[in-house]
Amino acid sequence: MTSHRRGPWRIVFLAALSAAAVVFMLPFVWLISASLREPGYVFSPGLLPLPFRPENYHEALNAVPLPLWLFNSLLVGVAAAVSVTLSSAWVAFGFAYFRFPGRDLLFGLVLATMMLPFAVTMIPTYLIWSELRLADTQVPLWAGNLFGSAFYIFLLRQFLLSLPRDLFEAARVDGASYPGLFWRVAFPLIRPALLVVLVFEFKASWTDLMKPLIYLRDESLFTLPRGLKVVLDRFGYGGEQDWHVVLAGSVIATIPMIIVFFLGQRHFIQGIATTGRKG
């Protein structure tokens, strides 16, 4: 297609992307606007925060310990993301580098675990943590990631398969051990894919409500999703109908993930674009 023909299609494509971006941004824009309105005008039509009342955020911070829940979510999210990234990378490296009988069958069994719904393993997993006397702690929210994730193992294995095997063979000739192959050769080259896993898992942990509902009873241990459930019950449905507090808390819970994405946006997109390309 010639350049003069590509011009109109490019304009149409960019216009469609812009329209889609506006549609996807509208709910968040409304959330911010509604969180800055007077209590009686929260659900008024329009996107302008009128009457303007930024004190809603101060009220939300005084009503519940949002900073503590924010810290708990950050702590659990980092632990979950780092543990699953390192453990999945180790397993993926084994499946990508080593060649042994039954490797494909074993890899297929690992992938088959993705077909097990969370509801099937929820009760047995709780009983295990209960026997270990860790049911009312934050440990069950992230410690299971020490055993890796089938999805992330598949993702990282595909990335590792795109690396030239000659790099690893040359390192072996130079006397590198198998852990050395991973840390000195593979690890620096798969950083974009590792960042994808980090962001995916951090986001999954940050928005997870089910596990905190199952394991946490002490309000001082709550993560943000579990805390927002308390805010919704106390100030939303069945509560005091102070929706401005609920919406202000929702904005506070959403902004950190947006910051994380924008900080790692370039590497994140690079990892998504190159993962799965096998050379």
DABELQUI-V449342 format. One record per pair of residues at least 24 apart in sequence whose C-alpha atoms are under 7 Angstrom apart, sorted by the first residue. I is the first residue (numbers start at 0). GAP is how many residues later the second one is. If there is no record, write none. Layout:
# DABELQUI-V449342
i=I gap=GAP
i=I gap=GAP
This chain:
# DABELQUI-V449342
i=30 gap=216
i=31 gap=219
i=34 gap=209
i=34 gap=212
i=34 gap=213
i=38 gap=203
i=38 gap=205
i=41 gap=202
i=55 gap=188
i=55 gap=189
i=55 gap=192
i=56 gap=191
i=58 gap=186
i=59 gap=185
i=59 gap=188
i=59 gap=189
i=68 gap=153
i=68 gap=154
i=68 gap=155
i=68 gap=158
i=69 gap=153
i=69 gap=154
i=71 gap=149
i=71 gap=150
i=71 gap=151
i=72 gap=133
i=72 gap=150
i=72 gap=151
i=75 gap=65
i=75 gap=66
i=76 gap=125
i=76 gap=128
i=76 gap=129
i=77 gap=124
i=78 gap=63
i=79 gap=62
i=79 gap=65
i=79 gap=121
i=79 gap=122
i=79 gap=125
i=80 gap=117
i=80 gap=120
i=80 gap=121
i=81 gap=116
i=82 gap=62
i=82 gap=63
i=83 gap=61
i=83 gap=62
i=83 gap=64
i=83 gap=65
i=84 gap=109
i=84 gap=112
i=84 gap=113
i=86 gap=59
i=86 gap=60
i=86 gap=61
i=87 gap=60
i=87 gap=61
i=87 gap=64
i=87 gap=65
i=88 gap=64
i=88 gap=67
i=90 gap=62
i=91 gap=61
i=91 gap=62
i=91 gap=64
i=91 gap=65
i=92 gap=64
i=92 gap=67
i=94 gap=62
i=95 gap=61
i=95 gap=64
i=95 gap=65
i=109 gap=40
i=110 gap=39
i=112 gap=37
i=113 gap=36
i=134 gap=80
i=135 gap=79
i=135 gap=80
i=135 gap=81
i=136 gap=78
i=136 gap=79
i=137 gap=83
i=140 gap=70
i=151 gap=45
i=154 gap=120
i=154 gap=121
i=155 gap=37
i=157 gap=117
i=157 gap=118
i=157 gap=119
i=157 gap=120
i=158 gap=31
i=158 gap=116
i=158 gap=117
i=158 gap=118
i=160 gap=117
i=160 gap=118
i=161 gap=115
i=161 gap=116
i=161 gap=117
i=162 gap=116
i=191 gap=75
i=191 gap=76
i=191 gap=78
i=191 gap=79
i=192 gap=78
i=192 gap=82
i=194 gap=73
i=195 gap=72
i=195 gap=75
i=195 gap=76
i=202 gap=54
i=223 gap=29
